[in-house]
């Protein structure tokens, strides 16, 4: 994939994540009642912030770039990167991500947990 498409995908992910972060976990009906249509950032004034979903998408992209064509190496690289990110105590980490990171820290080979979170991005 050309670099500009990868960049656009990651920037789009970040923008959408930041735009919708204040409404995370809310039903469409509750969002409509509170804001109508979300067209600006709502989390902290007019500032937008990304969640762990965007940060982990970037970690996946970095691991794939460092280990092109080697899925096993990219997976190991992602696990190391995710653990390093976790140890820096990120803001807004989700429960499923927390559980997976603890499993990685404990050395468990299978670190995945059941979640409706950002699996699609991964």
LOTIKE-212198 format. One record per residue: residue in three letters; x negated, y, z of N, C-alpha, C, O in turn; residue number from 1. Coordinates in nm, 4 decimals. Each point is the difference from the previous one (the first is absolute). Layout:
# LOTIKE-212198
+--------+----------+----------+----------+----------+----------+----------+----------+----------+----------+----------+----------+----------+-----+
! residu !     n.xx !     n.yy !     n.zz !    ca.xx !    ca.yy !    ca.zz !     c.xx !     c.yy !     c.zz !     o.xx !     o.yy !     o.zz ! num !
+--------+----------+----------+----------+----------+----------+----------+----------+----------+----------+----------+----------+----------+-----+
!    ALA !        X !        Y !        Z !        X !        Y !        Z !        X !        Y !        Z !        X !        Y !        Z ! NUM !
...
+--------+----------+----------+----------+----------+----------+----------+----------+----------+----------+----------+----------+----------+-----+
***
This chain:
# LOTIKE-212198
+--------+----------+----------+----------+----------+----------+----------+----------+----------+----------+----------+----------+----------+-----+
! residu !     n.xx !     n.yy !     n.zz !    ca.xx !    ca.yy !    ca.zz !     c.xx !     c.yy !     c.zz !     o.xx !     o.yy !     o.zz ! num !
+--------+----------+----------+----------+----------+----------+----------+----------+----------+----------+----------+----------+----------+-----+
!    UNK !  -0.0853 !  -0.1176 !   0.0000 !   0.0853 !   0.1176 !   0.0000 !  -0.0902 !   0.1243 !   0.0000 !  -0.0925 !   0.0077 !   0.0808 !   1 !
!    UNK !   0.1171 !   0.0882 !  -0.1685 !  -0.0828 !   0.1216 !  -0.0020 !   0.0048 !   0.0740 !   0.1334 !   0.1005 !  -0.0023 !   0.0711 !   2 !
!    UNK !  -0.2122 !   0.0679 !  -0.0395 !  -0.0118 !   0.0697 !   0.1287 !   0.1126 !   0.0985 !   0.0258 !   0.0470 !   0.0111 !   0.1133 !   3 !
!    UNK !  -0.0023 !   0.0611 !  -0.2168 !   0.1038 !   0.1007 !   0.0231 !   0.1321 !  -0.0648 !   0.0405 !   0.0763 !   0.0602 !   0.0755 !   4 !
!    UNK !  -0.0474 !  -0.1798 !  -0.1230 !   0.1232 !  -0.0687 !   0.0398 !  -0.0096 !  -0.0501 !   0.1439 !   0.0985 !   0.0037 !   0.0738 !   5 !
!    UNK !  -0.2152 !  -0.0498 !  -0.0342 !  -0.0199 !  -0.0436 !   0.1384 !   0.0129 !   0.1205 !   0.0931 !   0.0679 !  -0.0067 !   0.1025 !   6 !
!    UNK !  -0.1329 !   0.1154 !  -0.1386 !   0.0072 !   0.1229 !   0.0804 !   0.1440 !   0.0479 !   0.0109 !   0.0459 !   0.0346 !   0.1089 !   7 !
!    UNK !   0.0253 !  -0.0323 !  -0.2208 !   0.1398 !   0.0452 !   0.0010 !   0.0872 !  -0.0906 !   0.0861 !   0.0896 !   0.0478 !   0.0696 !   8 !
!    UNK !  -0.1150 !  -0.1771 !  -0.0737 !   0.0767 !  -0.0944 !   0.0821 !  -0.0238 !   0.0260 !   0.1483 !   0.0948 !   0.0034 !   0.0785 !   9 !
!    UNK !  -0.2205 !   0.0149 !  -0.0398 !  -0.0306 !   0.0248 !   0.1414 !   0.0529 !   0.1356 !   0.0467 !   0.0502 !   0.0121 !   0.1117 !  10 !
!    UNK !  -0.0614 !   0.0897 !  -0.1973 !   0.0538 !   0.1321 !   0.0375 !   0.1520 !  -0.0030 !   0.0097 !   0.0578 !   0.0611 !   0.0899 !  11 !
!    UNK !   0.0067 !  -0.1317 !  -0.1816 !   0.1461 !  -0.0138 !   0.0061 !   0.0442 !  -0.0735 !   0.1249 !   0.0998 !   0.0363 !   0.0623 !  12 !
!    UNK !  -0.1742 !  -0.1396 !  -0.0260 !   0.0281 !  -0.0741 !   0.1231 !  -0.0102 !   0.0922 !   0.1213 !   0.0875 !   0.0006 !   0.0865 !  13 !
!    UNK !  -0.1950 !   0.0767 !  -0.0817 !  -0.0223 !   0.0911 !   0.1132 !   0.1094 !   0.1067 !   0.0068 !   0.0529 !   0.0282 !   0.1075 !  14 !
!    UNK !  -0.0194 !   0.0305 !  -0.2216 !   0.1010 !   0.1060 !  -0.0009 !   0.1360 !  -0.0545 !   0.0431 !   0.0673 !   0.0604 !   0.0836 !  15 !
!    UNK !  -0.0266 !  -0.1743 !  -0.1401 !   0.1285 !  -0.0593 !   0.0370 !   0.0039 !  -0.0410 !   0.1462 !   0.1019 !   0.0166 !   0.0669 !  16 !
!    UNK !  -0.2126 !  -0.0700 !  -0.0175 !  -0.0095 !  -0.0404 !   0.1405 !   0.0152 !   0.1221 !   0.0905 !   0.0761 !  -0.0030 !   0.0966 !  17 !
!    UNK !  -0.1479 !   0.1092 !  -0.1279 !   0.0071 !   0.1221 !   0.0812 !   0.1383 !   0.0643 !  -0.0075 !   0.0506 !   0.0513 !   0.0998 !  18 !
!    UNK !   0.0095 !  -0.0542 !  -0.2169 !   0.1325 !   0.0599 !  -0.0173 !   0.1062 !  -0.0745 !   0.0812 !   0.0895 !   0.0620 !   0.0574 !  19 !
!    UNK !  -0.0998 !  -0.1940 !  -0.0530 !   0.1013 !  -0.0785 !   0.0677 !  -0.0322 !  -0.0407 !   0.1425 !   0.0818 !  -0.0647 !   0.0655 !  20 !
!    UNK !  -0.1992 !   0.1012 !  -0.0162 !  -0.0428 !  -0.0474 !   0.1313 !   0.0953 !   0.0398 !   0.1127 !   0.0265 !  -0.0806 !   0.0892 !  21 !
!    UNK !   0.0241 !   0.2006 !  -0.0918 !   0.0900 !   0.0444 !   0.1074 !   0.1303 !  -0.0797 !   0.0019 !   0.0681 !  -0.0059 !   0.1024 !  22 !
!    UNK !  -0.0336 !  -0.0553 !  -0.2153 !   0.1247 !  -0.0753 !  -0.0100 !  -0.0220 !  -0.1505 !   0.0124 !   0.0937 !  -0.0777 !  -0.0180 !  23 !
!    UNK !  -0.2158 !   0.0362 !   0.0486 !  -0.0297 !  -0.1433 !   0.0069 !   0.0889 !  -0.0692 !   0.1014 !   0.0145 !   0.0456 !   0.1134 !  24 !
!    UNK !   0.0442 !  -0.1550 !  -0.1551 !   0.0866 !  -0.0781 !   0.0876 !   0.1440 !   0.0482 !   0.0043 !   0.0850 !  -0.0652 !   0.0606 !  25 !
!    UNK !  -0.0563 !   0.1773 !  -0.1234 !   0.1375 !   0.0529 !   0.0003 !   0.0790 !  -0.0588 !  -0.1157 !  -0.0568 !  -0.0345 !  -0.1036 !  26 !
!    UNK !   0.1861 !   0.0233 !   0.1211 !   0.0865 !  -0.0481 !  -0.1079 !   0.0207 !   0.1129 !  -0.1012 !  -0.0141 !   0.1172 !   0.0348 !  27 !
!    UNK !   0.0472 !  -0.1510 !  -0.1584 !   0.0277 !   0.1045 !  -0.0987 !   0.1100 !   0.0965 !   0.0463 !  -0.0060 !   0.1198 !  -0.0280 !  28 !
!    UNK !   0.1045 !  -0.1720 !   0.0979 !   0.1101 !   0.0844 !   0.0491 !  -0.0518 !   0.0999 !   0.1043 !   0.0371 !   0.1173 !  -0.0027 !  29 !
!    UNK !  -0.1224 !  -0.1635 !   0.0942 !  -0.0554 !   0.0883 !   0.1029 !  -0.0914 !   0.1058 !  -0.0625 !  -0.0005 !   0.1154 !   0.0429 !  30 !
!    UNK !  -0.0754 !  -0.1546 !  -0.1425 !  -0.0870 !   0.0959 !  -0.0701 !   0.0841 !   0.1066 !  -0.0677 !  -0.0308 !   0.1188 !   0.0095 !  31 !
!    UNK !   0.1361 !  -0.1598 !  -0.0773 !   0.0884 !   0.0951 !  -0.0688 !   0.0653 !   0.0958 !   0.0986 !   0.0120 !   0.1192 !  -0.0286 !  32 !
!    UNK !   0.0302 !  -0.1693 !   0.1439 !   0.0608 !   0.0868 !   0.1017 !  -0.1000 !   0.1026 !   0.0533 !   0.0338 !   0.1164 !   0.0214 !  33 !
!    UNK !  -0.1564 !  -0.1616 !  -0.0005 !  -0.0994 !   0.0882 !   0.0622 !  -0.0590 !   0.1013 !  -0.0972 !  -0.0132 !   0.1175 !   0.0343 !  34 !
!    UNK !  -0.0226 !  -0.1612 !  -0.1558 !  -0.0704 !   0.0876 !  -0.0926 !   0.0670 !   0.0165 !  -0.1361 !  -0.0396 !   0.0863 !  -0.0784 !  35 !
!    UNK !   0.1389 !  -0.1668 !   0.0501 !   0.0511 !   0.0000 !  -0.1370 !  -0.1003 !  -0.0725 !  -0.0872 !  -0.0245 !  -0.1193 !   0.0177 !  36 !
!    UNK !  -0.0322 !   0.1904 !  -0.1098 !  -0.1035 !  -0.0571 !  -0.0864 !  -0.1371 !   0.0457 !   0.0498 !  -0.0220 !   0.1192 !   0.0217 !  37 !
!    UNK !  -0.0694 !  -0.2136 !  -0.0038 !  -0.1337 !   0.0356 !   0.0496 !  -0.0823 !   0.0526 !  -0.1167 !  -0.0317 !  -0.0734 !  -0.0937 !  38 !
!    UNK !  -0.0022 !   0.2010 !   0.1008 !  -0.0772 !   0.0643 !  -0.1060 !  -0.1247 !   0.0700 !   0.0533 !  -0.0733 !   0.0629 !  -0.0764 !  39 !
!    UNK !   0.0489 !  -0.0736 !   0.2070 !  -0.1190 !   0.0590 !   0.0601 !  -0.0372 !  -0.0820 !   0.1229 !   0.0768 !  -0.0853 !   0.0443 !  40 !
!    UNK !  -0.1950 !   0.1118 !   0.0105 !  -0.0463 !  -0.0714 !   0.1190 !   0.0789 !   0.0466 !   0.1210 !   0.0338 !   0.1178 !   0.0113 !  41 !
!    UNK !  -0.0044 !  -0.2106 !   0.0797 !   0.0803 !   0.0320 !   0.1188 !  -0.0630 !  -0.0418 !   0.1311 !   0.0563 !   0.0271 !   0.1061 !  42 !
!    UNK !  -0.1715 !  -0.0925 !  -0.1101 !  -0.0527 !  -0.0574 !   0.1232 !  -0.0463 !   0.1053 !   0.0998 !   0.0375 !  -0.0045 !   0.1172 !  43 !
!    UNK !  -0.1175 !   0.0975 !  -0.1622 !  -0.0540 !   0.1030 !   0.0885 !   0.0028 !   0.1313 !  -0.0777 !  -0.0971 !   0.0378 !  -0.0656 !  44 !
!    UNK !   0.2097 !   0.0296 !   0.0749 !   0.0164 !   0.1213 !  -0.0795 !   0.0027 !  -0.0353 !  -0.1474 !   0.0742 !  -0.0891 !  -0.0414 !  45 !
!    UNK !  -0.1542 !   0.1577 !  -0.0377 !  -0.0056 !  -0.0276 !  -0.1436 !  -0.1237 !  -0.0810 !  -0.0382 !  -0.0365 !  -0.0061 !  -0.1174 !  46 !
!    UNK !  -0.0280 !  -0.0560 !   0.2161 !  -0.1185 !  -0.0810 !  -0.0254 !   0.0403 !  -0.1443 !  -0.0239 !   0.0969 !  -0.0490 !   0.0580 !  47 !
!    UNK !  -0.1704 !  -0.0174 !  -0.1422 !   0.0224 !  -0.1415 !  -0.0256 !  -0.1168 !  -0.0823 !   0.0507 !  -0.1149 !   0.0438 !  -0.0055 !  48 !
!    UNK !   0.1441 !  -0.1615 !   0.0540 !  -0.1015 !  -0.0916 !   0.0494 !   0.0272 !  -0.1373 !  -0.0589 !   0.1155 !  -0.0386 !  -0.0181 !  49 !
!    UNK !  -0.2206 !  -0.0345 !  -0.0116 !   0.0183 !  -0.1365 !  -0.0491 !   0.0008 !  -0.0955 !   0.1184 !  -0.0485 !   0.0321 !   0.1084 !  50 !
!    UNK !   0.1041 !  -0.1490 !  -0.1315 !   0.0038 !  -0.1025 !   0.1042 !  -0.1067 !  -0.1054 !  -0.0278 !  -0.0814 !   0.0131 !  -0.0914 !  51 !
!    UNK !   0.0846 !  -0.1157 !   0.1718 !  -0.0935 !  -0.1104 !  -0.0195 !   0.0221 !  -0.0692 !  -0.1345 !  -0.0913 !  -0.0649 !  -0.0510 !  52 !
!    UNK !   0.2096 !   0.0775 !  -0.0066 !   0.0259 !  -0.0612 !  -0.1311 !  -0.0943 !   0.0560 !  -0.1058 !  -0.0595 !  -0.0759 !  -0.0764 !  53 !
!    UNK !   0.0457 !   0.2076 !   0.0716 !  -0.0885 !   0.0630 !  -0.0980 !  -0.1454 !  -0.0326 !   0.0295 !  -0.0769 !  -0.0315 !  -0.0908 !  54 !
!    UNK !   0.0398 !   0.0389 !   0.2159 !  -0.1394 !  -0.0274 !   0.0358 !  -0.0387 !  -0.1428 !  -0.0366 !  -0.1107 !  -0.0241 !  -0.0481 !  55 !
!    UNK !   0.2015 !  -0.0704 !   0.0707 !  -0.0302 !  -0.1387 !  -0.0333 !   0.0001 !  -0.0231 !  -0.1516 !  -0.0772 !  -0.0820 !  -0.0498 !  56 !
!    UNK !   0.1611 !   0.1518 !  -0.0222 !  -0.0025 !  -0.0100 !  -0.1469 !  -0.1358 !   0.0460 !  -0.0526 !  -0.0551 !  -0.0605 !  -0.0920 !  57 !
!    UNK !   0.0021 !   0.1665 !   0.1501 !  -0.1325 !   0.0489 !  -0.0404 !  -0.1081 !  -0.1017 !   0.0367 !  -0.0945 !  -0.0197 !  -0.0765 !  58 !
!    UNK !   0.1072 !  -0.0446 !   0.1919 !  -0.0974 !  -0.1021 !   0.0393 !   0.0024 !  -0.1183 !  -0.0967 !  -0.1049 !  -0.0543 !  -0.0347 !  59 !
!    UNK !   0.2245 !   0.0144 !  -0.0087 !   0.0116 !  -0.1089 !  -0.0971 !  -0.0679 !   0.0396 !  -0.1311 !  -0.0764 !  -0.0780 !  -0.0569 !  60 !
!    UNK !   0.1042 !   0.1993 !   0.0092 !  -0.0604 !   0.0473 !  -0.1255 !  -0.1528 !   0.0049 !   0.0106 !  -0.0708 !  -0.0383 !  -0.0932 !  61 !
!    UNK !   0.0216 !   0.0852 !   0.2062 !  -0.1453 !   0.0063 !   0.0197 !  -0.0608 !  -0.1400 !   0.0005 !  -0.1055 !  -0.0216 !  -0.0597 !  62 !
!    UNK !   0.1695 !  -0.0720 !   0.1251 !  -0.0514 !  -0.1366 !   0.0055 !   0.0001 !  -0.0630 !  -0.1385 !  -0.0941 !  -0.0709 !  -0.0358 !  63 !
!    UNK !   0.1969 !   0.0954 !  -0.0411 !   0.0063 !  -0.0533 !  -0.1363 !  -0.1084 !   0.0624 !  -0.0872 !  -0.0578 !  -0.0677 !  -0.0850 !  64 !
!    UNK !   0.0302 !   0.1949 !   0.1051 !  -0.1044 !   0.0672 !  -0.0789 !  -0.1389 !  -0.0502 !   0.0383 !  -0.0882 !  -0.0105 !  -0.0853 !  65 !
!    UNK !   0.0685 !  -0.0206 !   0.2142 !  -0.1309 !  -0.0486 !   0.0448 !  -0.0249 !  -0.1447 !  -0.0417 !  -0.1150 !  -0.0420 !  -0.0129 !  66 !
!    UNK !   0.2219 !  -0.0341 !  -0.0081 !  -0.0132 !  -0.1442 !  -0.0309 !   0.0804 !  -0.0348 !  -0.1256 !   0.0894 !  -0.0843 !   0.0065 !  67 !
!    UNK !  -0.1188 !   0.1469 !  -0.1198 !   0.0802 !  -0.0244 !  -0.1202 !  -0.0056 !  -0.1459 !  -0.0448 !  -0.1072 !  -0.0592 !  -0.0119 !  68 !
!    UNK !   0.2246 !   0.0037 !  -0.0124 !   0.0074 !  -0.1362 !  -0.0512 !  -0.0194 !  -0.1094 !   0.1029 !   0.0037 !  -0.1176 !  -0.0363 !  69 !
!    UNK !  -0.0238 !   0.1501 !   0.1614 !  -0.0210 !  -0.1005 !   0.1046 !   0.1013 !   0.0223 !   0.1118 !  -0.0258 !   0.0747 !   0.0944 !  70 !
!    UNK !   0.1404 !  -0.1399 !  -0.1059 !   0.1091 !   0.0196 !   0.0951 !  -0.0392 !  -0.0382 !   0.1424 !   0.0367 !   0.0696 !   0.0947 !  71 !
!    UNK !  -0.1105 !  -0.1789 !  -0.0786 !  -0.0408 !  -0.0409 !   0.1354 !  -0.0909 !   0.1042 !   0.0645 !   0.0166 !   0.0331 !   0.1174 !  72 !
!    UNK !  -0.1125 !   0.0185 !  -0.1940 !  -0.0898 !   0.1035 !   0.0532 !   0.0779 !   0.1277 !   0.0308 !  -0.0246 !   0.0647 !   0.1018 !  73 !
!    UNK !   0.1180 !  -0.0284 !  -0.1890 !   0.0818 !   0.1202 !   0.0236 !   0.0847 !  -0.0165 !   0.1258 !   0.0182 !   0.0953 !   0.0758 !  74 !
!    UNK !   0.0334 !  -0.2153 !  -0.0537 !   0.0800 !  -0.0268 !   0.1200 !  -0.0855 !   0.0143 !   0.1255 !   0.0420 !   0.0627 !   0.0972 !  75 !
!    UNK !  -0.1623 !  -0.1211 !  -0.0993 !  -0.0903 !   0.0137 !   0.1160 !  -0.0370 !   0.1467 !   0.0232 !  -0.0039 !   0.0467 !   0.1138 !  76 !
!    UNK !  -0.0231 !   0.0249 !  -0.2225 !  -0.0351 !   0.1413 !   0.0100 !   0.1164 !   0.0799 !   0.0580 !  -0.0207 !   0.0876 !   0.0840 !  77 !
!    UNK !   0.1425 !  -0.1171 !  -0.1282 !   0.1178 !   0.0698 !   0.0517 !   0.0184 !  -0.0276 !   0.1487 !   0.0298 !   0.0917 !   0.0764 !  78 !
!    UNK !  -0.0471 !  -0.2163 !  -0.0345 !   0.0135 !  -0.0332 !   0.1427 !  -0.1000 !   0.0797 !   0.0841 !   0.0352 !   0.0532 !   0.1053 !  79 !
!    UNK !  -0.1610 !  -0.0453 !  -0.1528 !  -0.1016 !   0.0790 !   0.0727 !   0.0387 !   0.1479 !   0.0028 !  -0.0099 !   0.0656 !   0.1037 !  80 !
!    UNK !   0.0539 !  -0.0139 !  -0.2184 !   0.0381 !   0.1419 !  -0.0087 !   0.1205 !   0.0296 !   0.0890 !   0.0043 !   0.1029 !   0.0675 !  81 !
!    UNK !   0.0930 !  -0.1933 !  -0.0680 !   0.1198 !   0.0192 !   0.0819 !  -0.0357 !  -0.0022 !   0.1488 !   0.0519 !   0.0800 !   0.0779 !  82 !
!    UNK !  -0.1398 !  -0.1710 !  -0.0394 !  -0.0417 !  -0.0057 !   0.1403 !  -0.0748 !   0.1277 !   0.0394 !   0.0236 !   0.0540 !   0.1080 !  83 !
!    UNK !  -0.1125 !  -0.0055 !  -0.1934 !  -0.0704 !   0.1256 !   0.0274 !   0.0960 !   0.1164 !   0.0125 !  -0.0151 !   0.0845 !   0.0883 !  84 !
!    UNK !   0.1139 !  -0.0798 !  -0.1765 !   0.1029 !   0.1055 !   0.0050 !   0.0777 !  -0.0088 !   0.1315 !   0.0254 !   0.1019 !   0.0642 !  85 !
!    UNK !   0.0119 !  -0.2230 !  -0.0246 !   0.0754 !  -0.0235 !   0.1228 !  -0.0799 !   0.0431 !   0.1233 !   0.0553 !   0.0590 !   0.0929 !  86 !
!    UNK !  -0.1848 !  -0.0886 !  -0.0926 !  -0.0837 !   0.0339 !   0.1153 !  -0.0207 !   0.1508 !   0.0155 !  -0.0436 !   0.0456 !   0.1057 !  87 !
!    UNK !   0.0744 !   0.0315 !  -0.2092 !  -0.0055 !   0.1471 !   0.0103 !   0.1302 !   0.0569 !   0.0563 !   0.0191 !   0.1216 !   0.0022 !  88 !
!    UNK !   0.0697 !  -0.2091 !   0.0431 !   0.1269 !   0.0368 !   0.0637 !   0.0837 !   0.0945 !  -0.0862 !   0.0205 !   0.1158 !   0.0364 !  89 !
!    UNK !   0.0274 !  -0.1652 !  -0.1501 !   0.0779 !   0.0856 !  -0.0907 !   0.1325 !   0.0421 !   0.0612 !   0.0583 !  -0.0708 !   0.0821 !  90 !
!    UNK !  -0.0125 !   0.1875 !  -0.1242 !   0.1284 !   0.0526 !   0.0446 !   0.1109 !  -0.0673 !  -0.0801 !  -0.0150 !  -0.0203 !  -0.1205 !  91 !
!    UNK !   0.1228 !  -0.0136 !   0.1836 !   0.1184 !  -0.0486 !  -0.0701 !  -0.0091 !  -0.1428 !  -0.0506 !   0.0647 !  -0.0342 !  -0.0990 !  92 !
!    UNK !  -0.1428 !  -0.0492 !   0.1640 !  -0.0126 !  -0.1387 !  -0.0453 !   0.1278 !  -0.0762 !   0.0329 !   0.0552 !   0.0137 !   0.1092 !  93 !
!    UNK !  -0.0088 !  -0.0939 !  -0.2043 !   0.1203 !  -0.0791 !   0.0206 !  -0.0279 !  -0.1245 !   0.0830 !  -0.1145 !  -0.0439 !   0.0110 !  94 !
!    UNK !   0.2188 !  -0.0120 !   0.0469 !  -0.0151 !  -0.1166 !   0.0873 !  -0.0554 !  -0.1201 !  -0.0769 !  -0.0865 !  -0.0709 !   0.0514 !  95 !
!    UNK !   0.1345 !   0.0471 !  -0.1725 !  -0.0490 !  -0.1144 !  -0.0771 !  -0.1483 !   0.0174 !  -0.0330 !  -0.0766 !  -0.0962 !   0.0051 !  96 !
!    UNK !   0.0364 !   0.2183 !  -0.0388 !  -0.1408 !   0.0268 !  -0.0287 !  -0.0834 !  -0.0195 !   0.1259 !  -0.1086 !  -0.0577 !  -0.0057 !  97 !
!    UNK !   0.1582 !   0.1049 !   0.1183 !  -0.0692 !  -0.0191 !   0.1278 !  -0.0217 !  -0.1482 !   0.0277 !  -0.1099 !  -0.0415 !   0.0369 !  98 !
!    UNK !   0.2146 !  -0.0377 !  -0.0547 !  -0.0099 !  -0.1441 !   0.0247 !  -0.1004 !  -0.0652 !  -0.0949 !  -0.0802 !  -0.0832 !   0.0423 !  99 !
!    UNK !   0.0842 !   0.1201 !  -0.1689 !  -0.0934 !  -0.0581 !  -0.0978 !  -0.1442 !   0.0372 !   0.0334 !  -0.0895 !  -0.0839 !  -0.0094 ! 100 !
!    UNK !   0.0671 !   0.2081 !   0.0479 !  -0.1364 !   0.0444 !   0.0340 !  -0.0527 !  -0.0719 !   0.1235 !  -0.1180 !  -0.0347 !   0.0053 ! 101 !
!    UNK !   0.2026 !   0.0121 !   0.0930 !  -0.0419 !  -0.0738 !   0.1193 !  -0.0366 !  -0.1424 !  -0.0404 !  -0.0980 !  -0.0552 !   0.0501 ! 102 !
!    UNK !   0.1749 !  -0.0040 !  -0.1392 !  -0.0304 !  -0.1361 !  -0.0467 !  -0.1351 !  -0.0033 !  -0.0715 !  -0.0772 !  -0.0942 !   0.0179 ! 103 !
!    UNK !   0.0482 !   0.1963 !  -0.0987 !  -0.1301 !   0.0079 !  -0.0676 !  -0.1111 !   0.0142 !   0.1037 !  -0.1030 !  -0.0668 !  -0.0089 ! 104 !
!    UNK !   0.1245 !   0.1539 !   0.1070 !  -0.1009 !   0.0232 !   0.1048 !  -0.0290 !  -0.1277 !   0.0787 !  -0.1127 !  -0.0209 !   0.0450 ! 105 !
!    UNK !   0.2130 !  -0.0634 !  -0.0285 !  -0.0175 !  -0.1261 !   0.0722 !  -0.0643 !  -0.1076 !  -0.0874 !  -0.0297 !  -0.1099 !   0.0471 ! 106 !
!    UNK !   0.0084 !   0.1425 !  -0.1746 !  -0.0647 !  -0.0952 !  -0.0898 !   0.0933 !  -0.1015 !  -0.0628 !  -0.0456 !  -0.0991 !  -0.0571 ! 107 !
!    UNK !   0.1749 !   0.1221 !   0.0669 !   0.0954 !  -0.0934 !  -0.0595 !  -0.0028 !   0.0128 !  -0.1525 !   0.0030 !   0.1107 !  -0.0538 ! 108 !
!    UNK !  -0.0086 !  -0.2221 !  -0.0134 !  -0.0078 !   0.0007 !  -0.1458 !   0.1298 !   0.0520 !  -0.0613 !  -0.0024 !   0.0774 !  -0.0957 ! 109 !
!    UNK !   0.1146 !  -0.1199 !   0.1509 !   0.1299 !   0.0461 !  -0.0500 !   0.0437 !   0.1181 !   0.0862 !   0.0427 !  -0.0174 !   0.1141 ! 110 !
!    UNK !  -0.0539 !   0.1357 !  -0.1694 !   0.0306 !   0.1197 !   0.0782 !   0.1365 !   0.0584 !  -0.0334 !   0.0492 !   0.0868 !   0.0721 ! 111 !
!    UNK !   0.0122 !  -0.1328 !  -0.1794 !   0.1283 !   0.0559 !  -0.0414 !   0.1101 !  -0.0257 !   0.1005 !  -0.0002 !  -0.1014 !   0.0698 ! 112 !
!    UNK !   0.0940 !   0.1939 !  -0.0629 !   0.1159 !  -0.0132 !   0.0872 !   0.1237 !   0.0314 !  -0.0812 !  -0.0074 !   0.0718 !  -0.0997 ! 113 !
!    UNK !   0.1202 !  -0.1245 !   0.1412 !   0.1257 !   0.0268 !  -0.0693 !   0.0401 !   0.1452 !   0.0219 !   0.0103 !   0.0463 !   0.1136 ! 114 !
!    UNK !   0.0120 !   0.0245 !  -0.2232 !   0.0338 !   0.1428 !   0.0092 !   0.0682 !   0.0460 !  -0.1260 !  -0.0271 !  -0.0512 !  -0.1087 ! 115 !
!    UNK !   0.1153 !   0.1475 !   0.1226 !   0.0633 !   0.0621 !  -0.1157 !  -0.0722 !   0.1295 !  -0.0333 !   0.0558 !   0.0858 !  -0.0684 ! 116 !
!    UNK !  -0.1777 !  -0.0702 !   0.1151 !  -0.0764 !   0.1231 !  -0.0154 !  -0.0571 !   0.0196 !  -0.1378 !   0.0732 !  -0.0030 !  -0.0990 ! 117 !
!    UNK !  -0.2022 !   0.0229 !   0.0912 !  -0.0638 !   0.0404 !  -0.1240 !  -0.0535 !  -0.1148 !  -0.0836 !  -0.0929 !   0.0190 !  -0.0784 ! 118 !
!    UNK !   0.1488 !  -0.1358 !   0.0935 !  -0.0458 !  -0.1158 !  -0.0735 !  -0.0014 !   0.0206 !  -0.1509 !  -0.0863 !  -0.0541 !  -0.0692 ! 119 !
!    UNK !   0.1804 !   0.1311 !   0.0183 !   0.0059 !   0.0224 !  -0.1447 !  -0.1238 !   0.0752 !  -0.0486 !  -0.0488 !  -0.0238 !  -0.1105 ! 120 !
!    UNK !  -0.0011 !   0.1141 !   0.1933 !  -0.1191 !   0.0746 !  -0.0385 !  -0.1231 !  -0.0888 !   0.0025 !  -0.0933 !   0.0211 !  -0.0775 ! 121 !
!    UNK !   0.0920 !  -0.1183 !   0.1640 !  -0.1148 !  -0.0880 !   0.0119 !  -0.0028 !  -0.0991 !  -0.1125 !  -0.0905 !  -0.0833 !  -0.0067 ! 122 !
+--------+----------+----------+----------+----------+----------+----------+----------+----------+----------+----------+----------+----------+-----+
***
